[in-house]
């Protein structure tokens, strides 16, 4: 049988009719245009080839983290194909106007306050895989919490500075940033910047200078605790401190984990996100054993969920089965609005508060606030922050008064 080029990169043979669009002939050898690769015709109940190995690895890591054995997975929803599910609505923002014609929305008024914790909650938003929604989730959860009466500090620990961009905070090289805190010993109060249109929210920006911080910290005593010491010196505690970690397990991420009491893990609803999760849990376990006994995974957030695909459903099912109540009930969908907002230096909460993405993040932030209040017992221990709260000022200014 002589293999020839079809002109589109696919092999074809001289026997029988020519396959449509260069695809290989189906099992019947008819060359019918409906013939498609095997991957698109897999049965609905077929397992992904690598799922079993990843599941076993993840179950072992989760059992150490949560102290319980992973239960058996429930059956897949019948009738849902690998590519599409007939029950799911279209998720793309097809009715949204183009980005060029969409003017930035006016900032929403502050809503009814949510319960406030009776002490400062420090959460590291971590996942060594890039592109899973760490920065997006940090920014929008912080904005939603601030809109509902919480005092929130976001620490951008990623040299790319995307969280700083989303808040419209200057993070050019040389600007006061978290680099000055880690290397120069400056206070967080001195570099925290109030976020425009979001009273009660401050951001410690990251600059490209932070890219060399790991090398500069090598010779520093207690280098893994620099951020923790800076947080301990804050003049007035916040309700929530969210630390946006870089997509790595280096010294910057270790600083965040040592400074945090809780870890929030955003998980993209795709297979690669599951694959690296067990390694992240092992690193959290190591930090807890040697550097921070209070560290624990408190929250899992499913992001970029596309209900039209069987893959998203399977990943969400795996995560919920392994982590149980740690997984927030709210799931963040794929949304054009979430992607557009940083282009205007805003979170989706101020860019388009009525979008599906904004509503999903509000639901997730509400769960986070209510969980904190429930864990700490007294939901009314601290009054709601005033709507016109004065931004934090550098320590030097306060001491001069």
RAPE-V832071 format. One record per pair of residues at least 24 apart in sequence whose ideal C-beta (glycine too) atoms are under 7 Angstrom apart, sorted by the first residue. I is the first residue (numbers start at 1). GAP is how many residues later the second one is. D is the distance in Angstrom with one decimal. If there is no record, write none. Layout:
i=(I & I)
gap=(GAP & GAP)
d=(D & D)
This chain:
i=(40 & 42 & 44 & 44 & 44 & 45 & 48 & 54 & 54 & 55 & 57 & 58 & 58 & 58 & 58 & 59 & 61 & 61 & 61 & 62 & 62 & 62 & 64 & 65 & 65 & 65 & 70 & 70 & 71 & 73 & 73 & 73 & 74 & 76 & 77 & 80 & 80 & 81 & 82 & 82 & 83 & 83 & 84 & 84 & 85 & 85 & 85 & 88 & 88 & 91 & 91 & 91 & 91 & 91 & 93 & 93 & 93 & 96 & 96 & 99 & 99 & 104 & 104 & 104 & 105 & 105 & 105 & 105 & 107 & 107 & 108 & 108 & 108 & 110 & 110 & 110 & 111 & 111 & 112 & 113 & 113 & 113 & 114 & 114 & 114 & 114 & 114 & 115 & 115 & 115 & 115 & 116 & 116 & 116 & 116 & 116 & 117 & 117 & 117 & 117 & 118 & 118 & 118 & 118 & 119 & 120 & 120 & 120 & 120 & 121 & 121 & 121 & 121 & 122 & 122 & 122 & 122 & 122 & 123 & 123 & 123 & 123 & 123 & 123 & 124 & 124 & 124 & 124 & 124 & 124 & 125 & 125 & 125 & 125 & 125 & 125 & 126 & 126 & 126 & 126 & 126 & 126 & 126 & 127 & 127 & 127 & 128 & 128 & 128 & 128 & 128 & 129 & 129 & 129 & 129 & 130 & 131 & 132 & 132 & 132 & 132 & 132 & 133 & 133 & 133 & 133 & 133 & 134 & 134 & 134 & 135 & 135 & 135 & 136 & 137 & 137 & 137 & 138 & 138 & 138 & 139 & 139 & 139 & 139 & 140 & 140 & 140 & 140 & 141 & 141 & 141 & 141 & 141 & 142 & 142 & 143 & 143 & 143 & 143 & 143 & 144 & 144 & 144 & 144 & 145 & 145 & 145 & 146 & 146 & 146 & 147 & 147 & 149 & 149 & 150 & 150 & 150 & 150 & 150 & 151 & 151 & 151 & 151 & 152 & 152 & 152 & 152 & 152 & 152 & 153 & 153 & 153 & 153 & 153 & 154 & 154 & 154 & 155 & 155 & 155 & 155 & 156 & 156 & 156 & 156 & 156 & 157 & 157 & 157 & 157 & 157 & 157 & 157 & 158 & 158 & 158 & 158 & 159 & 159 & 159 & 159 & 159 & 161 & 161 & 161 & 163 & 163 & 164 & 164 & 164 & 165 & 165 & 166 & 166 & 166 & 167 & 167 & 168 & 168 & 168 & 169 & 169 & 169 & 169 & 170 & 171 & 171 & 171 & 172 & 173 & 173 & 173 & 175 & 175 & 177 & 177 & 177 & 177 & 177 & 178 & 178 & 178 & 179 & 179 & 179 & 179 & 181 & 182 & 182 & 182 & 182 & 183 & 183 & 187 & 187 & 187 & 188 & 188 & 188 & 189 & 189 & 189 & 189 & 189 & 190 & 190 & 190 & 192 & 194 & 197 & 198 & 199 & 199 & 199 & 200 & 200 & 202 & 202 & 213 & 214 & 214 & 214 & 217 & 223 & 224 & 224 & 224 & 224 & 224 & 225 & 226 & 227 & 227 & 227 & 228 & 228 & 231 & 235 & 235 & 236 & 249 & 254 & 257 & 257 & 257 & 257 & 258 & 258 & 258 & 260 & 261 & 261 & 262 & 262 & 262 & 263 & 263 & 263 & 263 & 264 & 264 & 264 & 265 & 265 & 266 & 266 & 267 & 267 & 267 & 267 & 268 & 268 & 269 & 269 & 269 & 269 & 269 & 269 & 269 & 270 & 270 & 271 & 271 & 274 & 274 & 297 & 298 & 299 & 299 & 299 & 300 & 300 & 300 & 301 & 301 & 301 & 302 & 302 & 302 & 303 & 304 & 304 & 305 & 305 & 305 & 306 & 328 & 328 & 329 & 330 & 330 & 330 & 330 & 331 & 332 & 332 & 332 & 332 & 333 & 333)
gap=(43 & 40 & 35 & 36 & 37 & 31 & 223 & 220 & 221 & 263 & 221 & 216 & 219 & 220 & 264 & 263 & 217 & 220 & 221 & 219 & 260 & 261 & 221 & 216 & 220 & 232 & 251 & 252 & 250 & 244 & 245 & 248 & 243 & 238 & 236 & 230 & 233 & 229 & 228 & 229 & 226 & 227 & 224 & 225 & 222 & 223 & 225 & 219 & 220 & 215 & 216 & 217 & 242 & 243 & 242 & 243 & 244 & 240 & 241 & 241 & 244 & 240 & 242 & 247 & 245 & 246 & 247 & 248 & 90 & 243 & 39 & 242 & 245 & 37 & 39 & 277 & 36 & 37 & 36 & 35 & 36 & 271 & 34 & 35 & 36 & 252 & 255 & 254 & 255 & 258 & 264 & 33 & 34 & 123 & 266 & 268 & 122 & 255 & 256 & 259 & 258 & 260 & 263 & 264 & 257 & 117 & 118 & 119 & 121 & 118 & 119 & 141 & 251 & 109 & 119 & 137 & 138 & 139 & 117 & 119 & 120 & 137 & 139 & 141 & 119 & 121 & 132 & 133 & 136 & 139 & 117 & 118 & 119 & 120 & 139 & 141 & 119 & 127 & 130 & 131 & 137 & 139 & 154 & 138 & 139 & 153 & 119 & 120 & 121 & 148 & 152 & 118 & 143 & 144 & 147 & 117 & 137 & 134 & 135 & 136 & 141 & 171 & 133 & 135 & 170 & 171 & 199 & 110 & 111 & 132 & 27 & 28 & 109 & 202 & 129 & 164 & 166 & 25 & 104 & 106 & 24 & 27 & 28 & 208 & 207 & 208 & 209 & 221 & 101 & 220 & 223 & 224 & 227 & 59 & 100 & 55 & 58 & 204 & 206 & 207 & 205 & 217 & 218 & 221 & 95 & 220 & 224 & 52 & 54 & 55 & 51 & 202 & 235 & 236 & 50 & 89 & 90 & 219 & 235 & 49 & 87 & 88 & 234 & 48 & 49 & 86 & 87 & 88 & 90 & 39 & 49 & 51 & 85 & 88 & 49 & 88 & 90 & 49 & 86 & 88 & 89 & 47 & 48 & 49 & 50 & 88 & 49 & 86 & 87 & 88 & 89 & 95 & 99 & 48 & 86 & 87 & 88 & 47 & 49 & 51 & 52 & 87 & 44 & 45 & 46 & 40 & 81 & 39 & 41 & 42 & 177 & 180 & 175 & 176 & 181 & 28 & 36 & 28 & 177 & 178 & 24 & 26 & 34 & 36 & 35 & 34 & 35 & 36 & 35 & 34 & 35 & 36 & 30 & 32 & 28 & 29 & 30 & 32 & 33 & 26 & 28 & 32 & 28 & 30 & 31 & 34 & 49 & 31 & 35 & 44 & 45 & 30 & 33 & 43 & 46 & 208 & 42 & 43 & 46 & 45 & 46 & 203 & 205 & 206 & 204 & 205 & 206 & 200 & 197 & 153 & 152 & 188 & 189 & 190 & 185 & 189 & 189 & 190 & 39 & 36 & 37 & 38 & 34 & 28 & 27 & 30 & 31 & 34 & 67 & 33 & 29 & 28 & 29 & 32 & 30 & 31 & 28 & 160 & 163 & 156 & 34 & 33 & 27 & 30 & 35 & 38 & 29 & 33 & 34 & 35 & 33 & 34 & 34 & 36 & 37 & 32 & 33 & 34 & 35 & 34 & 35 & 37 & 32 & 35 & 35 & 37 & 33 & 35 & 36 & 52 & 35 & 36 & 33 & 35 & 36 & 37 & 43 & 46 & 47 & 41 & 45 & 40 & 44 & 41 & 44 & 29 & 28 & 27 & 29 & 69 & 26 & 27 & 28 & 27 & 31 & 63 & 25 & 29 & 30 & 29 & 28 & 30 & 26 & 27 & 28 & 28 & 36 & 39 & 38 & 30 & 33 & 34 & 37 & 29 & 25 & 28 & 29 & 32 & 24 & 27)
d=(6.8 & 5.7 & 6.8 & 6.2 & 5.5 & 6.2 & 6.6 & 5.4 & 5.5 & 6.6 & 4.6 & 6.6 & 5.9 & 4.8 & 5.8 & 6.4 & 3.9 & 4.0 & 5.9 & 6.7 & 4.7 & 6.5 & 6.0 & 5.1 & 6.7 & 5.7 & 6.7 & 5.1 & 6.2 & 6.6 & 6.9 & 5.2 & 6.9 & 6.8 & 6.6 & 5.2 & 6.3 & 5.9 & 4.4 & 6.8 & 6.3 & 6.9 & 5.0 & 6.9 & 6.7 & 6.0 & 6.8 & 4.1 & 4.9 & 5.7 & 6.3 & 6.2 & 5.7 & 6.1 & 6.1 & 4.1 & 6.3 & 5.6 & 6.6 & 5.1 & 6.9 & 4.9 & 6.4 & 6.3 & 6.5 & 5.8 & 5.7 & 6.6 & 3.8 & 5.0 & 6.5 & 6.8 & 4.9 & 5.8 & 6.9 & 5.2 & 5.8 & 5.2 & 6.8 & 5.8 & 3.0 & 3.7 & 4.4 & 6.1 & 6.6 & 6.2 & 4.2 & 5.8 & 6.3 & 3.5 & 3.9 & 6.8 & 6.2 & 5.2 & 4.7 & 6.5 & 5.8 & 4.5 & 6.3 & 5.2 & 5.4 & 5.6 & 3.4 & 5.8 & 6.9 & 4.0 & 5.7 & 6.9 & 6.3 & 6.8 & 5.2 & 6.7 & 5.5 & 6.5 & 4.5 & 6.1 & 4.8 & 5.4 & 6.9 & 5.5 & 7.0 & 6.0 & 4.7 & 4.9 & 4.7 & 5.8 & 4.3 & 5.5 & 3.7 & 5.2 & 6.0 & 6.5 & 5.6 & 6.1 & 5.0 & 6.6 & 4.3 & 6.1 & 6.6 & 6.9 & 5.7 & 6.4 & 6.8 & 5.5 & 5.9 & 6.2 & 5.9 & 5.7 & 4.9 & 5.9 & 5.7 & 6.4 & 6.5 & 5.8 & 4.9 & 3.6 & 6.9 & 5.1 & 6.4 & 4.1 & 5.4 & 6.3 & 4.5 & 6.3 & 3.6 & 6.1 & 6.7 & 6.1 & 6.5 & 5.4 & 4.5 & 5.0 & 5.4 & 6.1 & 4.7 & 5.8 & 6.3 & 5.7 & 5.1 & 4.2 & 5.5 & 4.4 & 6.7 & 4.9 & 5.0 & 5.6 & 5.9 & 4.0 & 6.6 & 6.2 & 6.4 & 4.9 & 6.6 & 5.9 & 5.3 & 5.7 & 6.6 & 4.0 & 4.0 & 6.8 & 5.6 & 5.3 & 4.9 & 3.6 & 5.7 & 5.1 & 6.4 & 4.9 & 4.3 & 3.8 & 6.9 & 6.3 & 3.9 & 5.5 & 6.5 & 4.3 & 5.8 & 6.7 & 6.8 & 5.2 & 4.6 & 4.8 & 4.9 & 6.4 & 5.0 & 6.1 & 6.5 & 4.8 & 6.8 & 6.4 & 5.0 & 6.9 & 4.6 & 4.8 & 4.8 & 5.1 & 6.6 & 4.6 & 6.7 & 4.7 & 6.9 & 6.6 & 6.3 & 5.5 & 3.9 & 5.3 & 6.3 & 5.7 & 5.8 & 5.6 & 6.3 & 5.3 & 5.5 & 5.7 & 5.7 & 6.9 & 4.3 & 6.0 & 5.8 & 4.2 & 4.1 & 6.6 & 6.4 & 4.5 & 6.2 & 6.9 & 4.7 & 6.3 & 3.8 & 5.9 & 5.7 & 6.7 & 7.0 & 4.6 & 5.9 & 4.6 & 4.8 & 5.6 & 3.3 & 6.9 & 5.0 & 7.0 & 5.0 & 4.7 & 6.9 & 4.1 & 6.0 & 5.0 & 6.7 & 5.3 & 5.2 & 5.8 & 6.6 & 5.7 & 4.8 & 5.7 & 4.4 & 6.9 & 6.9 & 5.0 & 5.4 & 6.5 & 5.9 & 4.4 & 4.7 & 5.8 & 5.0 & 5.5 & 6.7 & 4.8 & 6.6 & 6.0 & 5.6 & 6.7 & 5.8 & 5.1 & 5.1 & 6.8 & 5.7 & 6.3 & 5.5 & 5.5 & 5.9 & 5.0 & 4.2 & 5.9 & 7.0 & 5.3 & 3.6 & 5.5 & 6.9 & 6.2 & 6.4 & 5.7 & 5.1 & 5.5 & 6.7 & 5.8 & 6.7 & 5.5 & 4.4 & 6.2 & 5.8 & 6.5 & 6.7 & 5.0 & 5.9 & 5.3 & 6.1 & 5.5 & 5.9 & 4.3 & 6.5 & 4.3 & 5.1 & 4.0 & 5.3 & 6.5 & 6.7 & 6.9 & 5.3 & 6.5 & 6.6 & 4.5 & 6.5 & 6.0 & 6.5 & 5.0 & 4.9 & 6.4 & 4.9 & 6.6 & 6.5 & 3.9 & 6.9 & 6.7 & 7.0 & 4.8 & 6.7 & 6.8 & 4.3 & 6.4 & 6.3 & 5.3 & 4.9 & 4.9 & 6.2 & 5.8 & 6.8 & 5.7 & 5.5 & 4.8 & 5.8 & 5.8 & 4.7 & 7.0 & 4.0 & 4.5 & 5.7 & 6.6 & 6.4 & 6.9 & 6.8 & 6.1 & 6.3 & 6.3 & 6.9 & 6.3 & 6.3 & 6.5 & 4.9 & 4.4 & 6.9 & 5.3 & 6.7 & 6.1 & 6.7 & 4.6 & 6.7 & 4.4 & 6.8 & 5.3 & 4.6 & 6.4 & 5.3 & 5.3 & 5.2 & 5.0 & 6.3 & 5.6 & 3.8 & 4.0 & 6.0 & 6.8 & 6.8 & 4.9 & 6.6 & 6.8 & 6.6 & 6.1)
